[in-house]
Amino acid sequence: MKSIVLALSAVLSLLSETSSEKPNSENNRTAGLFVALPLSPTITVVGQSAGPTPFIANLQLSASDPTMVKSVGFTITPKPGSITRPVSVTYTADYLQNRGYFDLQTGAITLPVFGLYANYSNTVTVNSCFFDDSSEQDMVTVSTGVFTDLCGYSDPTVNQARTSDTTLSYDYILLKSNCGNDQSPVIIDTDGTVRWVGTAGLNAYASIFFRNSIYIASPPPSSSNITGITRMELDGTFTFVKDYSDIGVTWSGHHNYDPGKQGILIEVNTSAWTESVIFEIDTSGNILNTWNLAQIISDAMTAGGDDPSQFVHPAPNDWFHNNAASYRASDDSLIVSSRENFVIALDYSTGAIKWILGDPTKQWYQFPSLRRYALTLGTNSLPPIGQHAVSITSDDDLLLFDDGQNSLDHSPPGASRSYSAPRKYQLDLTNNVATEVWNYPNGESLYSGFCSSVYEDGPLNYLIDYAVADGGSTAILIGLNSTGATDFNYQYGAGTACGFAWNAIPIHLENLLFTGPTTTAFQITSITGHQSETQISISFPAVKGNTYRLEYKTNLTDTNWLMLTDYISDCSGLTTLTDSTATGQTHRFYRIRLLTP
């Protein structure tokens, strides 16, 4: 399926002779000189090798002109009958060079392919783009080995198979696992098929898919204590990032890792406090912010005239049990889930308490200093109890999994329920009211008292994980589309308490773009031109098939951005758009907006 363009140029030279012969004499001839220009650049698949798991392979490629390579990627054809969008990845040339996968001198390229089906002859399309705007595709078969599944991810009970509905906004699921197979975490597709497992030999609850890599709690190389963090690439390589034991961290992964304002929110244990300290770290593991909920709540209680020692207790007491956190951009808040007590909102910058949402029959409500922050529940609304997986939805509401489990550490312990349910709350912070606007009681038929999660992907597209249903013997995954219909329902005989999938979140492996130092993902990388020139060139990395809009403002204080052009990318990699309307302008501000992925 390779497309090669051959360019020819014909230069005609008329030769005239002085002759008395007839004009049609063979001595009167027209000679044609044909000059073949160089072929367009090409990339050839020359070999392949197995990766560290059956879900990963490496293709060996050869570029005819390495300097012309813009990007190289792959697409894995789904199995017959599947409607999942294919795993599709693009690596820019500078990314491959930076990772040591592209030799500019020899043209040798290693193309990591991940997300393959195990024990299957996979059809993989290699997609290559070049700086002369040409492109090509090569199809190759990649046969993979058997996956040794020690935890039962490959054998769900299918209560409902994935429907033919193509509107479900996600096709891949990260299972945050700790089942004892040293392959944490696990990625499955919405057909229930395993497509990737961890390669760093780790067995940890806390992990996150963040900026095309997986970050997971881990011990440093010289210790068995989980006090650090490791980054795993989807190509199977991994790097230990940071150890926090020198600042008193005793466990770097007691619960979830969540996306924050700038980096990753990680919940840690310290020598002084159990499950009540949150760090925000960057991709190099550097600490950007710290929130000590023990200190924050103690200060608020003292300021309100209460004795914090009656509520806040030092390690090893699990008085708070922080299991998730989320950033709310609309009011610059950090939202924190305390399973033992409530959901609490903090000012991101100062750490000051903004509001509390929880069961008023628990101990926290007995203290006036904390009760003053309580939100009132709206009509037909229940408070969250023992909640997990707090997040902010596309409509700026609070989403969480309401386990229904009362407090294990405080007295009074509050109410309990006989079922668990995802709930979404609209927050009216002007009137201090939280109103339940969506829930999924599922007939009040399932109780999952610990762990578990619910997340929204596209608007009203949900993934629900009952981590310990049926007394902990079963894990159940349910996908709901925007109409509220069930798109799949898989049940696993986990038998490992929360270990099988204590938390599950939708992720996207379609149209991934891996960029290097000179093509940072989805931001303008350069603007060239001058007010005396007829046009300005704006460059940015684009993904094939996406629609982008180039917009501008004359002044940043202007109310609206003005559209210059829409662009549908037909080849992933660095793209340049031009503004020919800026002649004579002394300044202009630009932005690129992704319209349709």
DRENDOZA-531279 format. One line per 10 residues: number of its first residue (from 1); their letters; for each residue x, y, z of C-alpha. Coordinates in pm, 1 decimal, m for minus. Example, Ala and Ser with C-alpha at 12.3 -4.5 7.8 and 13.67 -1.06 7.14 Angstrom:
residues 2
1> as> 1230.0,m450.0,780.0  1367.0,m106.0,714.0 $
END
This chain:
residues 597
1> mksivlalsa> 0.0,0.0,0.0  306.9,219.1,m47.0  251.6,540.6,m241.1  552.6,668.0,m435.9  551.2,976.8,m656.6  793.9,989.1,m946.4  851.9,1339.3,m1084.1  975.3,1384.9,m1440.8  1074.7,1702.2,m1620.2  1097.4,1719.6,m2001.2 $
11> vlsllsetss> 1315.9,1982.9,m2157.9  1257.6,2016.5,m2531.3  1534.2,2143.5,m2748.0  1458.8,2230.0,m3109.7  1757.0,2161.4,m3333.4  1759.8,2349.5,m3663.0  1986.1,2269.8,m3953.4  2061.7,2451.5,m4274.4  1973.2,2193.7,m4535.1  1834.0,2176.4,m4883.0 $
21> ekpnsennrt> 1655.1,1856.5,m4801.5  1285.1,1842.0,m4758.1  1147.8,1959.1,m4426.4  1049.1,1606.2,m4338.2  1396.6,1471.2,m4396.8  1530.0,1253.2,m4121.1  1808.9,1510.1,m4079.1  1546.8,1758.5,m3952.3  1476.1,1615.8,m3606.3  1329.7,1727.7,m3273.5 $
31> aglfvalpls> 1524.8,1586.6,m2978.1  1370.0,1537.3,m2632.0  1586.0,1546.3,m2320.5  1421.0,1381.5,m2016.3  1571.2,1443.9,m1673.2  1448.2,1229.9,m1377.8  1434.8,1420.2,m1050.3  1497.1,1240.4,m718.6  1224.7,1011.8,m588.6  1013.4,1128.9,m299.9 $
41> ptitvvgqsa> 1154.1,1007.8,34.3  1041.0,664.5,148.0  1047.2,447.9,458.6  1077.1,70.9,434.5  993.0,m190.7,696.6  1301.0,m413.5,721.6  1231.6,m623.0,1032.3  1052.4,m668.2,1362.9  1115.7,m801.7,1711.8  906.5,m885.8,2017.3 $
51> gptpfianlq> 881.0,m638.1,2301.6  882.9,m697.7,2678.5  519.5,m819.3,2675.9  296.7,m970.4,2404.3  129.3,m629.9,2371.2  445.1,m455.0,2249.5  665.0,m506.9,1943.9  940.3,m309.6,1771.9  948.7,m257.4,1396.3  1278.4,m183.4,1226.6 $
61> lsasdptmvk> 1248.5,75.1,949.3  1487.6,236.5,702.6  1446.9,592.6,570.6  1583.2,672.3,224.0  1641.9,1037.1,323.8  1651.7,1077.4,703.3  1650.9,1458.0,684.4  1308.3,1453.2,520.0  1130.2,1246.6,787.6  862.8,1451.7,963.8 $
71> svgftitpkp> 689.7,1178.5,1164.1  634.4,804.1,1175.4  347.7,622.6,1342.9  127.8,317.0,1345.0  m235.6,209.3,1349.7  m349.3,m132.7,1476.3  m652.9,m273.3,1298.3  m921.2,m381.3,1548.9  m1030.5,m743.5,1546.2  m1324.1,m832.4,1319.9 $
81> gsitrpvsvt> m1651.5,m729.3,1482.2  m1493.6,m475.2,1716.1  m1609.2,m114.2,1698.5  m1333.7,25.3,1919.6  m1134.0,298.7,1756.8  m791.1,162.3,1671.0  m480.2,229.9,1873.6  m316.7,497.1,1658.6  9.3,670.8,1742.4  239.1,926.5,1579.9 $
91> ytadylqnrg> 599.0,991.6,1683.1  759.2,1311.2,1556.3  1111.3,1273.0,1417.1  1265.5,1470.8,1702.7  1088.5,1247.6,1957.8  1236.6,936.9,1795.2  1579.8,1098.8,1784.8  1555.7,1208.1,2147.4  1463.9,853.3,2254.4  1747.3,698.4,2053.6 $
101> yfdlqtgait> 1504.7,537.1,1807.8  1617.1,730.1,1498.5  1972.4,743.1,1360.8  1998.1,1046.3,1133.6  2324.6,921.7,987.4  2206.4,578.1,875.0  1831.1,635.8,847.3  1761.9,339.7,1079.6  1439.2,380.5,1278.7  1297.3,166.2,1558.8 $
111> lpvfglyany> 920.2,205.0,1572.2  769.9,90.5,1905.2  421.4,m54.0,1854.9  202.2,m98.5,2164.9  m158.9,m196.9,2222.2  m130.8,m515.8,2016.1  m362.9,m809.5,2069.6  m186.7,m1099.8,2244.2  m165.6,m1438.2,2069.6  m285.5,m1286.8,1743.4 $
121> sntvtvnscf> m169.0,m1191.0,1395.0  m210.1,m815.2,1415.4  m244.2,m598.1,1106.6  m35.8,m285.6,1162.5  m23.5,9.5,925.6  294.0,217.3,937.2  218.0,581.3,859.7  508.0,802.1,745.4  503.7,1176.1,674.7  777.8,1383.6,515.6 $
131> fddsseqdmv> 871.5,1750.7,505.7  792.8,1775.2,134.1  426.5,1707.9,228.2  435.0,1356.4,85.1  329.0,1055.2,287.9  312.9,677.8,261.9  160.9,374.3,428.7  298.5,23.7,470.3  103.0,m270.5,606.9  278.7,m537.5,810.6 $
141> tvstgvftdl> 163.4,m840.4,1010.8  284.4,m861.1,1369.5  225.4,m1197.9,1537.1  231.2,m1192.2,1916.6  273.0,m1448.3,2191.7  40.4,m1567.0,2466.7  m25.6,m1342.3,2766.0  19.9,m1525.4,3095.6  m267.9,m1378.3,3294.3  m232.0,m1440.2,3667.9 $
151> cgysdptvnq> m528.5,m1227.0,3775.7  m814.3,m1305.0,3538.2  m822.8,m986.6,3330.9  m862.7,m1191.1,3011.9  m1165.9,m1385.7,3125.5  m1455.6,m1164.0,3234.0  m1810.2,m1281.3,3272.0  m1986.2,m1084.0,2999.7  m2312.2,m962.9,3151.7  m2347.3,m743.0,2845.1 $
161> artsdttlsy> m2105.3,m735.8,2552.9  m2001.7,m405.4,2400.8  m2293.3,m285.6,2191.7  m2267.9,m159.2,1834.5  m2318.8,196.8,1959.4  m2035.5,412.1,1823.2  m2118.7,719.9,2030.3  m1943.8,600.0,2346.9  m1666.0,855.4,2386.9  m1394.1,619.3,2511.4 $
171> dyillksncg> m1255.6,282.2,2402.0  m974.5,212.0,2651.1  m968.1,174.1,3029.0  m679.8,199.8,3275.6  m731.9,m47.7,3559.2  m539.5,65.1,3865.2  m451.3,m273.6,4000.5  m264.4,m447.6,4278.9  m349.8,m811.6,4233.0  0.6,m948.4,4291.5 $
181> ndqspviidt> 121.4,m1014.3,3937.2  386.0,m735.8,3925.4  219.2,m602.4,3609.2  44.1,m292.6,3742.5  m143.1,m120.7,3591.7  m348.3,m291.0,3317.8  m516.5,m142.6,3010.3  m818.5,m310.8,2852.2  m1042.6,m201.7,2567.0  m1419.1,m173.5,2589.3 $
191> dgtvrwvgta> m1450.7,m517.8,2428.4  m1300.5,m647.5,2753.7  m969.9,m742.4,2588.2  m633.5,m680.0,2756.5  m417.6,m446.1,2544.9  m127.2,m351.5,2775.1  23.7,m438.9,3113.0  289.8,m272.5,3324.4  650.0,m359.5,3247.0  840.0,m225.3,3548.7 $
201> glnayasiff> 767.6,m525.9,3771.6  552.3,m318.5,4006.5  243.8,m403.4,4206.4  87.5,m76.1,4323.3  m253.5,83.8,4361.8  m152.0,438.3,4274.3  m96.8,519.1,3907.1  m201.8,767.5,3640.1  m186.9,801.4,3262.2  m42.1,1150.1,3227.0 $
211> rnsiyiaspp> 105.1,1314.5,2916.3  136.5,985.2,2730.6  324.2,809.0,3012.9  218.6,610.6,3318.2  337.2,727.1,3659.7  315.5,471.7,3936.8  414.0,443.4,4302.7  731.6,241.3,4345.7  1027.5,173.9,4571.0  1361.6,332.0,4481.7 $
221> psssnitgit> 1616.1,88.8,4332.6  1796.3,48.0,4665.5  1490.9,m21.1,4881.4  1172.4,m223.0,4906.4  977.9,61.6,5068.1  734.3,232.6,4831.0  850.5,591.2,4881.7  903.7,700.8,4522.4  755.8,716.5,4176.6  842.4,551.1,3844.6 $
231> rmeldgtftf> 751.5,658.3,3492.3  660.4,385.0,3244.5  646.2,456.1,2873.5  390.5,269.5,2667.5  677.7,126.3,2463.1  774.4,m76.7,2771.3  1073.8,123.8,2893.6  1066.9,269.0,3244.9  1264.5,510.1,3463.2  1268.6,568.1,3836.3 $
241> vkdysdigvt> 1182.2,935.4,3878.5  1205.2,1042.2,4242.8  1236.9,917.1,4600.2  1060.7,1114.5,4875.4  1185.7,923.4,5178.3  1429.5,1203.6,5263.5  1135.0,1434.4,5343.6  958.4,1184.0,5566.0  741.0,999.4,5314.8  677.3,641.9,5424.1 $
251> wsghhnydpg> 440.3,543.4,5141.4  406.2,724.8,4810.6  103.8,536.4,4684.3  m157.2,464.0,4949.4  m430.9,574.5,4709.0  m489.4,759.2,4386.0  m284.1,977.3,4152.8  m496.2,1249.3,3989.1  m436.3,1533.1,3741.2  m380.5,1866.8,3914.7 $
261> kqgilievnt> m359.5,2228.7,3808.3  m3.6,2197.2,3683.6  107.6,1840.1,3741.5  9.9,1520.0,3924.3  m166.8,1510.9,4261.4  m30.8,1223.9,4470.5  m151.0,1117.9,4814.0  131.8,1014.3,5048.9  185.9,888.0,5400.5  450.6,1054.0,5614.3 $
271> sawtesvife> 612.7,960.3,5941.8  385.2,1216.6,6111.4  55.9,1173.8,5923.8  m137.2,886.8,5767.8  m335.5,947.1,5447.1  m374.1,1322.6,5489.3  m89.6,1481.6,5287.0  m106.3,1567.3,4916.2  178.9,1666.4,4686.0  148.9,1811.9,4340.6 $
281> idtsgnilnt> 453.5,1708.0,4137.1  580.8,1777.5,3787.6  682.6,1508.5,3539.3  1034.0,1503.3,3687.6  895.2,1434.0,4033.8  969.8,1781.8,4170.1  720.4,1896.2,4433.2  522.6,2199.6,4313.5  275.2,2225.9,4604.3  198.8,2056.0,4933.7 $
291> wnlaqiisda> m129.1,2041.1,5124.2  m124.6,1895.5,5475.6  m491.1,1837.7,5556.6  m407.8,1766.7,5919.3  m253.5,2109.9,5957.1  m517.9,2286.9,5748.8  m809.0,2137.7,5943.7  m635.6,2178.8,6280.7  m578.0,2548.0,6209.3  m941.6,2596.3,6108.6 $
301> mtaggddpsq> m1066.8,2419.5,6420.8  m840.2,2620.7,6648.7  m946.9,2945.8,6481.8  m1310.7,2842.8,6533.1  m1267.1,2768.7,6903.2  m1256.0,2387.0,6884.2  m989.0,2144.6,7003.5  m841.5,1972.6,6693.3  m693.5,1690.4,6902.6  m1050.1,1560.5,6939.9 $
311> fvhpapndwf> m1067.1,1501.9,6563.7  m721.1,1516.2,6401.4  m486.7,1236.0,6509.0  m120.8,1168.5,6425.8  14.0,857.3,6251.0  m58.0,573.5,6244.0  m422.6,672.3,6306.1  m621.6,684.8,5980.8  m844.9,975.6,6084.8  m880.1,1129.3,5734.4 $
321> hnnaasyras> m822.7,854.5,5474.5  m759.6,1067.1,5167.5  m833.0,855.7,4858.6  m864.9,1107.8,4571.4  m821.3,1471.8,4477.2  m920.6,1689.7,4184.4  m857.7,2042.9,4059.4  m1155.0,2270.5,3981.8  m1039.7,2541.5,3744.6  m1351.4,2759.6,3757.9 $
331> ddslivssre> m1275.7,2874.5,4113.2  m913.0,2760.2,4153.9  m997.0,2494.7,4410.4  m846.6,2167.0,4522.6  m1123.8,1912.5,4590.8  m1022.3,1634.7,4831.6  m1204.2,1315.7,4927.4  m1178.4,1206.1,5289.2  m1344.8,865.2,5306.2  m1378.8,890.2,5682.9 $
341> nfvialdyst> m1541.8,1231.4,5683.2  m1641.7,1437.6,5379.6  m1546.2,1602.5,5054.3  m1355.7,1922.3,5128.2  m1263.0,2212.0,4898.0  m948.5,2418.2,4953.4  m827.7,2737.7,4794.5  m554.8,2609.6,4565.6  m306.7,2885.2,4652.5  m364.9,2940.0,5024.5 $
351> gaikwilgdp> m504.7,2604.1,5137.1  m790.9,2779.5,5315.1  m1110.7,2574.7,5350.6  m1388.2,2685.9,5113.1  m1662.1,2431.6,5176.8  m1739.6,2082.7,5304.9  m1991.1,1832.1,5166.7  m2066.7,1526.7,5374.5  m2293.4,1329.6,5604.4  m2405.1,1559.6,5890.7 $
361> tkqwyqfpsl> m2452.0,1261.5,6123.0  m2075.0,1202.5,6133.9  m1840.3,1338.7,6399.7  m1703.4,1627.4,6193.6  m2043.4,1799.2,6198.6  m2034.7,1813.8,6581.5  m1763.0,2081.3,6564.6  m1894.3,2435.0,6493.1  m1559.3,2527.3,6339.5  m1614.1,2270.4,6064.2 $
371> rryaltlgtn> m1992.7,2287.4,6045.7  m1966.6,2652.3,5936.9  m1821.8,2532.1,5603.6  m2095.5,2276.1,5537.0  m2294.0,2300.3,5214.2  m2667.9,2256.5,5239.5  m2810.1,1967.4,5040.1  m3059.3,2056.1,4769.4  m3397.2,1895.8,4711.7  m3393.5,1516.6,4664.8 $
381> slppigqhav> m3019.6,1503.5,4735.8  m2826.9,1256.1,4949.5  m2487.6,1328.7,5106.0  m2189.6,1124.0,4989.5  m2077.5,853.5,5233.4  m1734.9,689.7,5222.6  m1687.0,834.7,4873.2  m1404.7,773.5,4624.9  m1285.3,911.4,4290.0  m1384.5,1277.3,4314.4 $
391> sitsdddlll> m1359.6,1463.5,3982.6  m1500.3,1766.4,3804.1  m1720.0,1700.5,3500.4  m1746.5,1884.5,3170.7  m2034.8,2092.3,3311.5  m1828.2,2184.5,3620.1  m2017.8,1956.0,3855.4  m1873.9,1736.3,4129.9  m1876.3,1364.7,4040.9  m1795.4,1087.0,4287.2 $
401> fddgqnsldh> m1859.2,722.6,4373.8  m2075.1,705.7,4686.7  m1971.3,379.9,4854.1  m2229.3,399.2,5133.4  m1976.2,294.4,5401.6  m1980.2,484.3,5731.5  m1672.7,600.4,5922.2  m1441.3,338.7,6070.7  m1240.3,578.9,6287.1  m1477.9,845.0,6419.8 $
411> sppgasrsys> m1774.4,845.2,6654.1  m2050.2,899.6,6574.7  m1969.1,706.5,6255.6  m2261.9,839.2,6053.8  m2509.2,661.9,5831.4  m2459.9,353.7,5615.1  m2639.0,241.6,5302.0  m2706.3,m103.7,5164.1  m2605.3,m4.9,4810.9  m2344.7,205.6,4631.8 $
421> aprkyqldlt> m2409.4,465.3,4362.8  m2226.6,721.6,4151.8  m2355.8,1073.6,4219.7  m2308.8,1413.0,4057.2  m2367.4,1740.7,4241.0  m2423.0,2088.6,4105.7  m2245.4,2338.7,4329.3  m2417.5,2670.6,4398.7  m2147.7,2840.9,4601.9  m2332.9,3171.6,4611.4 $
431> nnvatevwny> m2604.0,3011.9,4822.2  m2384.9,2728.6,4958.3  m2606.3,2453.4,4818.4  m2505.9,2118.8,4661.3  m2782.2,1958.5,4455.5  m2771.2,1606.4,4321.6  m2831.5,1631.6,3944.9  m2747.7,1274.9,3838.9  m2704.9,937.7,4001.9  m2692.9,573.3,3901.9 $
441> pngeslysgf> m2839.0,361.3,4182.7  m2859.0,61.4,3946.9  m3171.0,m63.7,4114.5  m2993.2,m32.7,4451.5  m2866.1,m380.6,4372.9  m2488.4,m347.9,4421.8  m2287.1,m264.6,4729.4  m1917.3,m186.9,4696.1  m1819.9,m41.9,5030.8  m1456.0,34.7,4958.0 $
451> cssvyedgpl> m1238.1,150.0,4668.6  m1443.4,182.2,4340.6  m1483.5,478.3,4105.2  m1688.4,664.7,3848.0  m1548.6,899.7,3583.1  m1698.2,1101.4,3302.5  m1516.0,1102.8,2969.6  m1715.6,1285.2,2702.1  m2018.7,1471.0,2837.7  m2249.8,1219.3,3012.1 $
461> nylidyavad> m2031.4,922.3,2907.3  m1943.5,733.6,3225.4  m1727.7,443.6,3339.5  m1837.7,284.5,3667.7  m1616.3,45.6,3865.1  m1768.2,m154.5,4152.9  m1435.1,m274.5,4288.9  m1557.1,m497.8,4570.5  m1909.8,m604.0,4482.6  m2063.8,m912.8,4638.2 $
471> ggstailigl> m1861.6,m882.6,4956.0  m1533.5,m829.3,4773.3  m1546.7,m1139.8,4555.6  m1637.8,m958.2,4234.4  m1536.4,m650.0,4038.9  m1786.8,m506.5,3789.4  m1721.4,m254.5,3511.7  m2014.5,m75.1,3347.4  m2000.3,174.7,3062.9  m2282.2,424.4,3007.5 $
481> nstgatdfny> m2324.4,638.0,2696.5  m2469.1,989.3,2685.5  m2826.7,858.5,2660.4  m2784.4,663.2,2984.5  m2784.6,328.0,2804.6  m2543.1,54.1,2909.8  m2276.6,m7.4,2644.8  m2101.2,m291.5,2829.4  m2108.8,m477.1,3160.7  m1817.8,m702.6,3258.4 $
491> qygagtacgf> m1784.3,m899.2,3578.8  m1458.0,m1040.5,3713.2  m1414.6,m1300.4,3980.9  m1144.5,m1091.8,4137.6  m1119.3,m1242.8,4483.9  m844.6,m993.5,4568.4  m1041.4,m730.3,4762.0  m954.3,m399.7,4594.3  m655.7,m541.8,4410.1  m813.0,m625.7,4076.6 $
501> awnaipihle> m923.3,m274.1,3985.5  m959.3,m52.7,4289.5  m1007.1,236.2,4046.5  m1074.4,239.6,3669.9  m1060.4,540.9,3440.3  m1119.3,597.8,3067.1  m809.6,683.0,2864.3  m747.6,746.7,2495.5  m501.2,550.5,2283.1  m636.2,677.6,1952.1 $
511> nllftgpttt> m452.8,965.5,1783.1  m172.1,984.1,2039.1  104.5,1226.3,1945.4  452.3,1186.9,2095.6  661.5,1499.7,2050.4  1021.8,1583.5,2117.8  1199.3,1887.0,2261.0  1134.3,2103.2,1953.4  768.2,2006.6,1898.9  597.4,2022.8,2235.3 $
521> afqitsitgh> 248.4,1875.9,2207.0  m31.9,2112.7,2107.5  126.5,2449.9,2151.9  259.2,2704.3,1905.8  626.9,2623.8,1859.4  726.1,2924.4,1647.0  595.2,3244.8,1489.3  807.0,3391.8,1213.1  769.2,3706.9,1010.1  784.7,4083.1,1045.2 $
531> qsetqisisf> 536.2,4366.2,1010.1  701.2,4465.5,683.2  646.7,4119.0,536.1  333.6,4004.8,359.6  261.4,3710.2,588.1  327.5,3559.8,929.3  395.0,3185.9,969.3  264.8,3003.6,1277.2  391.3,2649.7,1343.8  245.9,2386.2,1577.0 $
541> pavkgntyrl> 225.9,2004.2,1600.7  m93.6,1861.8,1452.9  m248.4,1514.9,1464.1  m384.0,1352.5,1150.9  m761.3,1385.9,1119.0  m798.3,1664.4,1375.4  m944.4,2003.8,1288.4  m760.1,2310.0,1417.5  m855.1,2677.6,1412.9  m598.9,2958.8,1394.7 $
551> eyktnltdtn> m726.9,3267.5,1578.0  m582.7,3606.7,1663.8  m631.1,3920.7,1871.9  m482.9,4263.6,1814.7  m480.7,4316.8,2191.3  m512.7,4060.1,2467.8  m779.8,4277.7,2629.8  m1007.1,4237.8,2324.9  m1322.4,4045.5,2408.4  m1317.5,3797.6,2121.6 $
561> wlmltdyisd> m1063.5,3594.9,1930.0  m1102.0,3634.1,1552.7  m1080.4,3336.1,1319.3  m815.9,3327.4,1047.4  m856.0,2976.5,910.8  m959.8,2621.4,988.7  m720.3,2341.1,906.8  m783.8,1966.9,883.4  m456.8,1782.8,935.0  m389.3,1507.0,683.5 $
571> csglttltds> m48.0,1420.2,825.8  69.8,1425.8,1186.0  369.7,1633.5,1282.8  482.8,1993.9,1266.5  236.6,2205.6,1065.4  264.8,2567.3,950.3  m29.1,2802.4,886.4  3.9,3157.5,756.6  m158.2,3492.1,832.4  m153.1,3719.5,527.5 $
581> tatgqthrfy> m374.6,3982.9,690.6  m117.9,4119.8,936.1  61.4,4355.5,696.6  132.5,4683.6,872.2  25.9,4561.5,1216.8  268.2,4645.4,1496.4  164.6,4341.0,1700.3  m76.5,4049.7,1698.1  m152.1,3758.6,1933.1  m226.1,3406.1,1807.1 $
591> rirlltp> m371.8,3086.4,1942.2  m444.3,2741.7,1797.8  m769.9,2574.1,1902.7  m854.6,2207.0,1858.4  m1209.0,2186.9,1722.9  m1270.6,1816.6,1659.1  m1045.4,1529.9,1768.8 $
END
